[in-house]
Amino acid sequence: MLHRLPFVVTGVLVLAGAGCLWWDAAAVDDFGSLERAAWAGLAGGAFGAALWLALPGQLGAGDVALLVVLCGYAGWLSWPLVWWAVALGCLAALAGVGALRLLTSQEKIQLPLGAFWLTGWWVAFALRNWISSTS
């Protein structure tokens, strides 16, 4: 059974996150971080859409919207954090698929990617001081 991340939930998260980031930018009168977050969200959405087209049936609209949200939040802080979060999420997904492949004999493996995106995001945020010092 394939579990999907509901687009309704992540769609509301996109709108709420954008509103909160706009509010913060307006409060300090600095819209540079907001612009970077918007571009990062769009880049994450484009990457998610490309994966959605390349892997039909594997990703849902909720996974793509979650990637938009996570890239936007990471983009609020810096571009390197966006790239690290996405790369670590992809590595976590590959590790999950590889582990499942070793443990089962299924040829077609379908895993929800939301948990892996979140894992990459959390690890990147935990390492954000190191990431910002190396870039």
Summary of the structure (lengths in Angstrom):
residues: 135
radius of gyration: 15.7
end to end distance: 41.8
largest distance: 56.1
contacts: 412
relative contact order: 0.14
helix: 79%
strand: 0%
